[in-house]
Amino acid sequence: MIYTITSTLPKFHAGRTKALLKRIDFIQDKLKRKQTILTTNYDPNYRDVYQSFEERGLLKSNIPIINLYEWLSDYNVYNIRKTKFKKQKIYKPQPIRISNYEEKEDEKRNAIRYYDKDTGKYLMYRQFFPESDIIKFEDYFVDGVRHKIERHEFNMYGYLHRISNFSRKLNKKIEDQFYDLDGNIYCRRFFNEDENNRINSILVYKNGRVEKGFNNEKDLFTYFFDHIFEDGDTVFDDARLLDKSLLDCNKKVKPIMVLHNTHLEGNKIKGSYRTALFNSDKVFKYIVLTHHQKEDIQSELDIPDDKFAVIPHFIEKSKAAKSEKKNRFIYMGRFAPEKQIPHIIEAYKIFKDKGYATKLVLFGAGIGEERQAIEKLIQDYHLEDDVTIEAFTENPLEAFRESKASLLTSRREGFGLTVMESINEGCPVIAYDVKYGPREIIENGKNGYIVEVDNIQGVADAMVSVIEHPLQHVKTKKTLTEKAAIKNFKQLFKEIDNSKP
């Protein structure tokens, strides 16, 4: 059996998740190899995520996905009961009015605050799912503590799935209790009562009794893997968080470590990569995206050539009709410090001061400090009319087709799937020459521009070049096509099939 393990499958995602979903679909479709995905994070609405993947064509319905917490509950957290005849899912709404409570509605937050009718003391806060009377969560309060002391969380059908208790001293979680659809507890997690708030103990329940205990999540992950895997299974590991748990597994599996990003922090190997790279005797194969990264790893560590498979990301030739270009540049990706989005703003300011009218749209914004800092920089430069911030778009390819160029100023980057997608849609890319990826994807002056790292003026100059001298026939390199990927993965599976567990 072939498995892919990952820490999370977000409904809307960027690089790593996009790449692993594409690889899984490709292997199943083109090489006819059946696979299963294992996830280890907690998400009570994963079925909604899976359905979204299917509807958006990201993953086929015949690829099983098993979540750790679903497995711990004996598969009784996602299968909502249905009515006998119409087969409609059964909801469990809670009454909004509660005796002896006074309600105050907060329409902006889709929430209600509850107070004791006699004393006026604040007792409970309820937030509801959008356009629904189903409770998303309810928080409980006591005198003398300004923050919640307990939270009850419900899934989108109204079933209680988790109760969390909080420290009176710190607004930090001290315990999680997980419940199945029948209201049975199946897991408890305990946290340190300090700023780090790490998990210190985990209890797993069966039929109301403690069956197993763990000191940390990684031991729980290994327990999960030991019960799912069989000797001889092939396991693609896309998350460095799971490396130790996989390598500690008692089953004789073939671990394949997929490296999506640079393994270096400056000139040193990142802490998150040390388990994978320092235990090559336990690893069947490392998949790296470039020969450059393979050579850098081998310059530091004595890992033989036969432990590596250099398999770049690939992309199918776009079948979409050409779109009329809007007079804009775009950024597509997460809002995170390592993405150095302020460099884009700085370069755009230089470009704009030359008199150009081209706009800038930043896709991928969340809510937080990074967005606030970027918004402030835009305001400081008086660019509010020229720069637009948007959330992740469900149609990134269309956004690329309609743009003059896409921009990437990360201090580090993986192979850059968004870079490939942009070029594949005829949208040139201006990117820093970071390890590893842009130089393997971008042919300077043909389908984009490579700029020295942190050279903001260089990015601005490239923007000018794109507008003054538009690049013709922007297309993907032959080494990054689906045909090349089929050849690469066939060779990998030939080695897997010919090896012993």
C-alpha positions as CSV (number, residue, x, y, z in Angstrom):
1,M,0.0,0.0,0.0
2,I,1.1,3.6,-0.7
3,Y,0.5,6.2,2.0
4,T,1.0,9.9,2.2
5,I,1.3,11.4,5.7
6,T,0.8,15.1,6.4
7,S,0.1,17.1,9.5
8,T,-2.8,19.0,8.0
9,L,-5.0,19.4,4.9
10,P,-6.3,23.0,5.0
11,K,-9.4,23.7,2.9
12,F,-7.6,26.7,1.3
13,H,-3.8,26.2,1.0
14,A,-0.6,27.2,-0.7
15,G,2.6,25.4,-1.8
16,R,3.1,22.1,0.2
17,T,-0.5,21.0,0.4
18,K,-1.1,21.9,-3.2
19,A,2.0,19.9,-4.3
20,L,1.1,16.8,-2.4
21,L,-2.5,16.7,-3.5
22,K,-1.3,17.1,-7.1
23,R,1.3,14.3,-6.7
24,I,-1.3,11.9,-5.2
25,D,-3.8,12.6,-7.9
26,F,-1.1,12.2,-10.6
27,I,0.2,8.9,-9.3
28,Q,-3.3,7.5,-9.0
29,D,-4.4,8.7,-12.4
30,K,-1.3,8.3,-14.6
31,L,0.5,5.4,-12.8
32,K,-2.7,3.6,-11.5
33,R,-1.2,3.3,-8.0
34,K,-3.8,3.3,-5.2
35,Q,-3.0,5.5,-2.2
36,T,-4.3,6.6,1.2
37,I,-3.7,9.9,2.9
38,L,-3.2,10.1,6.7
39,T,-3.6,13.4,8.6
40,T,-2.7,14.1,12.2
41,N,-4.2,17.4,13.1
42,Y,-7.7,18.0,14.7
43,D,-10.4,19.4,12.4
44,P,-14.1,18.5,13.3
45,N,-15.2,19.6,9.8
46,Y,-12.8,17.6,7.7
47,R,-15.6,16.0,5.7
48,D,-16.5,19.5,4.4
49,V,-12.8,20.0,3.4
50,Y,-12.7,16.6,1.5
51,Q,-15.9,17.5,-0.3
52,S,-14.5,20.9,-1.2
53,F,-11.4,19.2,-2.7
54,E,-13.6,16.9,-4.8
55,E,-15.8,19.8,-6.0
56,R,-12.7,21.8,-7.0
57,G,-11.1,18.9,-8.8
58,L,-8.1,18.7,-6.4
59,L,-8.7,15.1,-5.2
60,K,-10.8,12.3,-6.4
61,S,-13.4,10.7,-4.1
62,N,-11.8,7.2,-4.5
63,I,-8.7,8.3,-2.6
64,P,-9.2,7.5,1.1
65,I,-8.3,10.0,3.8
66,I,-7.9,8.8,7.4
67,N,-7.6,11.4,10.2
68,L,-5.9,10.5,13.5
69,Y,-8.8,11.7,15.6
70,E,-11.4,10.0,13.4
71,W,-9.5,6.8,13.9
72,L,-9.2,7.3,17.7
73,S,-13.0,7.8,17.8
74,D,-13.5,4.5,16.0
75,Y,-14.7,6.5,12.9
76,N,-17.5,8.1,14.8
77,V,-16.9,11.9,14.4
78,Y,-17.8,12.6,10.7
79,N,-20.6,10.2,9.8
80,I,-23.6,12.3,10.7
81,R,-26.8,10.3,11.2
82,K,-29.4,10.6,8.4
83,T,-33.2,10.4,8.4
84,K,-34.6,7.0,7.5
85,F,-36.6,7.9,4.4
86,K,-35.3,11.1,3.0
87,K,-31.7,10.4,4.0
88,Q,-31.2,14.0,5.2
89,K,-28.5,14.7,7.8
90,I,-29.9,15.1,11.3
91,Y,-29.0,18.4,13.0
92,K,-28.9,19.1,16.7
93,P,-29.6,22.7,17.3
94,Q,-29.6,24.1,20.9
95,P,-32.4,26.4,22.2
96,I,-31.3,30.0,22.0
97,R,-33.4,31.1,25.0
98,I,-32.2,29.7,28.4
99,S,-34.3,30.1,31.6
100,N,-33.0,32.7,34.1
101,Y,-30.6,34.0,31.5
102,E,-30.9,37.4,29.8
103,E,-29.6,37.6,26.2
104,K,-27.8,40.4,24.4
105,E,-27.3,39.9,20.7
106,D,-24.1,40.8,18.9
107,E,-25.2,40.9,15.2
108,K,-21.7,41.8,13.9
109,R,-20.2,38.6,15.4
110,N,-23.3,36.4,14.9
111,A,-23.2,35.9,18.6
112,I,-25.2,36.2,21.9
113,R,-24.0,37.1,25.3
114,Y,-25.9,35.6,28.3
115,Y,-26.2,37.3,31.7
116,D,-27.8,36.1,35.0
117,K,-31.2,37.7,35.2
118,D,-31.0,38.3,38.9
119,T,-27.4,39.5,39.4
120,G,-26.6,40.7,35.9
121,K,-23.3,38.7,35.9
122,Y,-21.8,37.7,32.6
123,L,-22.1,33.9,32.3
124,M,-21.8,32.7,28.7
125,Y,-20.9,33.7,25.2
126,R,-22.3,31.9,22.2
127,Q,-21.1,32.3,18.6
128,F,-23.1,30.7,15.7
129,F,-22.1,29.4,12.3
130,P,-22.8,32.0,9.6
131,E,-26.5,32.3,8.6
132,S,-27.4,29.5,11.0
133,D,-28.8,28.8,14.4
134,I,-26.2,26.1,15.0
135,I,-23.8,27.0,17.8
136,K,-20.1,27.1,16.7
137,F,-18.8,27.4,20.3
138,E,-19.9,28.6,23.7
139,D,-17.6,30.1,26.4
140,Y,-18.2,30.1,30.1
141,F,-17.1,32.8,32.6
142,V,-16.9,33.2,36.4
143,D,-16.4,36.1,38.7
144,G,-12.8,37.3,39.2
145,V,-11.5,35.9,35.9
146,R,-11.6,38.2,32.8
147,H,-11.2,35.4,30.2
148,K,-13.2,32.2,29.6
149,I,-12.6,29.2,31.8
150,E,-14.3,26.7,29.6
151,R,-15.2,26.4,25.9
152,H,-17.7,23.9,24.3
153,E,-17.3,23.5,20.5
154,F,-19.8,22.0,18.1
155,N,-19.6,20.9,14.5
156,M,-21.7,22.4,11.8
157,Y,-24.5,20.0,12.5
158,G,-24.7,20.9,16.2
159,Y,-22.9,17.9,17.7
160,L,-20.5,18.7,20.7
161,H,-17.0,17.6,19.6
162,R,-14.6,19.2,22.1
163,I,-14.6,20.8,25.6
164,S,-11.5,22.9,26.5
165,N,-10.6,24.1,30.0
166,F,-8.5,27.2,30.5
167,S,-6.1,28.4,33.2
168,R,-7.5,31.0,35.7
169,K,-4.1,32.7,35.8
170,L,-3.3,32.7,32.1
171,N,-5.7,32.7,29.1
172,K,-4.1,29.4,28.0
173,K,-5.6,26.0,27.5
174,I,-4.9,23.4,30.1
175,E,-7.1,20.5,28.9
176,D,-8.9,19.3,25.8
177,Q,-11.6,16.6,25.9
178,F,-12.8,15.0,22.6
179,Y,-16.2,13.5,22.1
180,D,-17.7,11.3,19.3
181,L,-21.2,11.8,17.8
182,D,-22.8,9.7,20.6
183,G,-21.2,11.9,23.3
184,N,-18.6,9.4,24.3
185,I,-15.1,10.8,25.3
186,Y,-12.3,9.2,23.3
187,C,-9.3,11.4,24.0
188,R,-8.0,14.0,26.4
189,R,-4.9,16.2,26.0
190,F,-3.2,18.1,28.9
191,F,-1.1,21.3,28.5
192,N,1.6,23.0,30.5
193,E,0.2,26.0,32.3
194,D,2.8,28.4,31.0
195,E,3.5,30.7,28.0
196,N,4.8,27.8,25.8
197,N,1.6,25.8,26.5
198,R,2.9,22.5,25.2
199,I,1.1,19.2,25.4
200,N,2.4,17.2,28.3
201,S,0.1,14.2,28.4
202,I,-2.5,12.4,26.2
203,L,-5.0,9.8,27.3
204,V,-6.9,7.6,24.7
205,Y,-10.2,6.1,25.8
206,K,-12.1,3.0,24.6
207,N,-15.6,2.3,25.9
208,G,-15.2,5.0,28.6
209,R,-12.0,3.6,30.0
210,V,-8.4,4.7,29.5
211,E,-6.7,2.4,27.0
212,K,-3.4,4.2,26.4
213,G,-1.3,7.1,27.6
214,F,1.4,9.2,25.9
215,N,3.8,12.0,27.0
216,N,3.6,13.9,23.7
217,E,1.9,14.0,20.3
218,K,4.8,12.4,18.4
219,D,4.4,9.2,20.4
220,L,0.7,9.3,19.6
221,F,1.5,9.7,15.9
222,T,3.8,6.6,16.0
223,Y,1.0,4.6,17.8
224,F,-1.3,5.7,14.9
225,F,1.1,4.7,12.2
226,D,1.9,1.3,13.9
227,H,-1.8,0.4,13.7
228,I,-2.3,1.6,10.1
229,F,0.8,0.5,8.3
230,E,1.9,-3.0,7.3
231,D,5.4,-4.3,6.6
232,G,6.4,-3.3,3.0
233,D,4.2,-0.3,2.8
234,T,5.6,2.8,1.0
235,V,5.1,6.1,3.0
236,F,5.5,9.5,1.4
237,D,6.2,12.0,4.3
238,D,5.5,15.6,3.4
239,A,5.7,17.1,6.9
240,R,8.8,17.5,8.9
241,L,6.7,17.4,12.1
242,L,6.0,13.7,11.4
243,D,9.6,12.6,10.6
244,K,10.4,11.2,14.0
245,S,7.1,9.5,14.4
246,L,7.5,7.8,11.1
247,L,11.1,6.7,11.7
248,D,10.2,5.4,15.1
249,C,7.4,3.2,13.6
250,N,7.8,-0.5,14.4
251,K,6.6,-1.6,11.0
252,K,9.1,-2.2,8.2
253,V,7.9,0.5,5.8
254,K,9.8,2.4,3.1
255,P,9.9,6.0,4.2
256,I,10.2,8.6,1.4
257,M,11.0,12.0,2.7
258,V,9.6,14.7,0.4
259,L,11.5,18.0,0.8
260,H,9.4,20.9,-0.3
261,N,11.6,23.7,0.9
262,T,15.2,24.6,1.6
263,H,16.8,22.5,4.4
264,L,19.1,25.4,5.3
265,E,18.8,28.3,7.7
266,G,21.7,30.5,6.6
267,N,24.6,28.0,6.3
268,K,23.2,25.5,8.9
269,I,20.7,22.7,8.5
270,K,17.4,23.7,10.0
271,G,16.3,22.0,13.2
272,S,13.1,20.7,11.6
273,Y,15.2,18.9,8.9
274,R,17.7,17.2,11.2
275,T,15.7,14.1,12.0
276,A,15.1,13.3,8.3
277,L,18.6,14.1,7.1
278,F,20.6,12.7,10.1
279,N,18.9,9.3,9.9
280,S,19.5,8.4,6.3
281,D,20.0,4.7,7.2
282,K,16.2,4.6,8.1
283,V,15.1,6.5,5.0
284,F,14.3,4.7,1.7
285,K,14.5,7.7,-0.5
286,Y,14.7,11.5,-0.4
287,I,12.7,13.4,-3.0
288,V,14.3,16.7,-3.8
289,L,13.1,19.2,-6.4
290,T,16.5,20.2,-7.7
291,H,20.0,18.8,-8.3
292,H,21.3,21.9,-6.6
293,Q,19.6,20.9,-3.3
294,K,20.8,17.3,-3.6
295,E,24.4,18.6,-4.0
296,D,24.1,20.9,-1.1
297,I,22.9,18.1,1.2
298,Q,25.6,15.8,0.1
299,S,28.3,18.5,0.7
300,E,27.2,18.4,4.4
301,L,26.2,14.8,4.9
302,D,27.4,11.4,3.7
303,I,24.3,10.3,1.9
304,P,24.8,8.3,-1.3
305,D,23.3,9.1,-4.7
306,D,20.9,6.1,-4.6
307,K,19.1,7.6,-1.6
308,F,18.0,10.5,-3.8
309,A,15.3,11.0,-6.4
310,V,15.4,14.4,-8.1
311,I,11.8,15.0,-9.2
312,P,10.8,18.6,-9.9
313,H,7.2,19.8,-9.6
314,F,5.4,19.4,-13.0
315,I,2.5,21.1,-14.7
316,E,0.2,20.3,-17.5
317,K,0.0,22.7,-20.4
318,S,-2.7,25.2,-19.9
319,K,-5.8,24.6,-22.0
320,A,-7.5,27.9,-21.0
321,A,-8.1,30.5,-23.6
322,K,-6.0,33.6,-23.4
323,S,-7.5,36.4,-21.2
324,E,-7.2,40.1,-21.8
325,K,-4.4,41.4,-19.5
326,K,-5.3,43.8,-16.8
327,N,-2.8,46.5,-16.1
328,R,-1.7,45.0,-12.8
329,F,1.0,43.0,-11.0
330,I,0.0,40.3,-8.5
331,Y,1.5,38.5,-5.5
332,M,0.0,35.0,-4.8
333,G,0.8,33.4,-1.5
334,R,0.7,33.5,2.3
335,F,1.2,36.7,4.3
336,A,4.2,35.6,6.4
337,P,7.5,37.2,7.4
338,E,9.6,34.9,5.2
339,K,7.6,36.0,2.1
340,Q,9.0,39.6,2.6
341,I,5.9,41.2,1.0
342,P,7.2,44.7,2.2
343,H,9.9,44.3,-0.4
344,I,7.2,44.1,-3.1
345,I,5.6,47.3,-1.7
346,E,9.0,49.0,-1.6
347,A,9.8,48.0,-5.2
348,Y,6.3,49.0,-6.4
349,K,6.8,52.5,-4.8
350,I,10.0,53.0,-6.8
351,F,8.2,51.8,-9.9
352,K,5.2,54.0,-9.3
353,D,7.3,57.1,-8.7
354,K,8.5,56.7,-12.3
355,G,4.9,57.6,-13.4
356,Y,3.5,54.2,-14.3
357,A,-0.2,53.5,-13.7
358,T,0.0,49.7,-13.3
359,K,-1.8,48.5,-10.2
360,L,-0.7,45.9,-7.6
361,V,-3.0,43.1,-6.1
362,L,-1.8,41.0,-3.2
363,F,-3.7,37.7,-2.9
364,G,-3.5,35.4,0.2
365,A,-4.1,37.8,3.1
366,G,-5.3,36.5,6.5
367,I,-5.9,38.5,9.6
368,G,-2.9,39.3,11.8
369,E,0.2,41.3,12.4
370,E,1.8,40.7,9.0
371,R,-1.2,42.1,7.2
372,Q,-1.4,45.1,9.5
373,A,2.3,45.9,8.9
374,I,1.7,45.7,5.1
375,E,-1.4,47.9,5.3
376,K,0.5,50.5,7.3
377,L,3.4,50.5,4.7
378,I,0.8,51.0,1.9
379,Q,-0.7,53.9,3.9
380,D,2.8,55.4,4.6
381,Y,3.5,55.5,0.9
382,H,0.0,56.8,0.1
383,L,-0.6,53.8,-2.2
384,E,-4.1,53.0,-1.0
385,D,-5.6,53.7,-4.5
386,D,-3.0,51.5,-6.2
387,V,-2.5,48.5,-4.0
388,T,-5.4,46.0,-3.2
389,I,-5.2,43.3,-0.6
390,E,-7.4,40.2,-1.2
391,A,-7.9,36.8,0.5
392,F,-6.9,33.6,-1.2
393,T,-8.7,33.3,-4.6
394,E,-10.3,30.1,-5.7
395,N,-9.3,30.9,-9.3
396,P,-5.5,31.6,-9.1
397,L,-4.9,30.5,-12.7
398,E,-7.4,33.1,-14.0
399,A,-5.7,35.7,-11.8
400,F,-2.4,34.9,-13.4
401,R,-3.8,34.9,-16.9
402,E,-5.2,38.4,-16.4
403,S,-1.9,39.9,-15.0
404,K,1.2,41.5,-16.4
405,A,3.5,39.7,-14.0
406,S,3.6,37.9,-10.7
407,L,6.1,38.8,-7.9
408,L,8.0,36.7,-5.4
409,T,10.4,38.2,-2.9
410,S,10.8,35.4,-0.4
411,R,13.9,35.0,1.6
412,R,13.5,31.3,1.1
413,E,11.2,29.3,-1.1
414,G,10.4,25.7,-2.2
415,F,10.3,24.9,-5.9
416,G,7.6,27.5,-6.3
417,L,4.5,25.9,-7.6
418,T,2.9,29.3,-7.9
419,V,5.8,30.3,-10.1
420,M,5.2,27.4,-12.4
421,E,1.4,28.1,-12.5
422,S,2.0,31.7,-13.3
423,I,4.4,31.0,-16.2
424,N,2.1,28.2,-17.5
425,E,-0.7,30.8,-17.8
426,G,1.5,33.2,-19.8
427,C,2.2,35.4,-16.8
428,P,6.0,36.1,-16.4
429,V,7.5,36.0,-12.9
430,I,9.8,38.4,-11.2
431,A,11.5,36.5,-8.3
432,Y,14.5,36.6,-6.0
433,D,17.2,34.0,-6.8
434,V,16.6,32.0,-3.6
435,K,17.3,28.3,-3.0
436,Y,15.8,26.3,-4.4
437,G,13.6,26.8,-7.4
438,P,13.3,30.1,-9.2
439,R,16.5,29.6,-11.3
440,E,15.3,26.1,-12.3
441,I,11.9,27.5,-13.5
442,I,12.6,31.0,-14.8
443,E,14.6,31.6,-18.0
444,N,15.8,35.1,-17.4
445,G,14.4,37.5,-20.0
446,K,12.2,34.8,-21.6
447,N,9.5,33.8,-19.1
448,G,10.5,36.2,-16.3
449,Y,13.3,37.8,-14.4
450,I,15.7,36.5,-11.7
451,V,16.7,39.2,-9.3
452,E,19.5,39.1,-6.7
453,V,18.1,38.4,-3.2
454,D,17.0,41.5,-1.3
455,N,17.7,43.8,-4.4
456,I,14.5,45.8,-4.2
457,Q,15.7,48.2,-6.9
458,G,16.3,45.2,-9.1
459,V,12.6,44.1,-8.7
460,A,11.5,47.7,-9.5
461,D,13.7,47.6,-12.7
462,A,12.2,44.3,-13.7
463,M,8.7,45.7,-13.3
464,V,9.7,48.5,-15.7
465,S,11.0,46.0,-18.2
466,V,7.8,44.0,-18.1
467,I,5.8,47.1,-18.9
468,E,8.2,48.7,-21.4
469,H,9.2,45.4,-23.2
470,P,6.5,42.8,-22.6
471,L,7.9,39.2,-22.8
472,Q,6.5,37.2,-25.8
473,H,5.8,33.5,-25.8
474,V,6.0,33.0,-22.0
475,K,6.0,29.2,-21.5
476,T,7.1,26.4,-19.2
477,K,10.4,24.6,-19.6
478,K,10.2,21.0,-21.0
479,T,11.8,19.5,-17.9
480,L,8.8,20.6,-15.9
481,T,6.1,19.0,-18.0
482,E,3.8,16.1,-17.2
483,K,5.7,13.9,-19.7
484,A,8.9,14.4,-17.7
485,A,7.1,13.7,-14.4
486,I,5.7,10.3,-15.7
487,K,9.3,9.2,-16.5
488,N,10.6,10.3,-13.1
489,F,7.9,8.6,-11.0
490,K,8.0,5.4,-13.1
491,Q,11.7,5.2,-12.2
492,L,11.0,5.8,-8.5
493,F,8.3,3.1,-8.4
494,K,10.6,0.6,-10.2
495,E,13.1,1.0,-7.4
496,I,10.4,0.7,-4.8
497,D,9.0,-2.5,-6.3
498,N,12.4,-4.1,-6.7
499,S,13.4,-3.4,-3.0
500,K,12.8,-5.5,0.0
501,P,11.0,-4.1,3.1
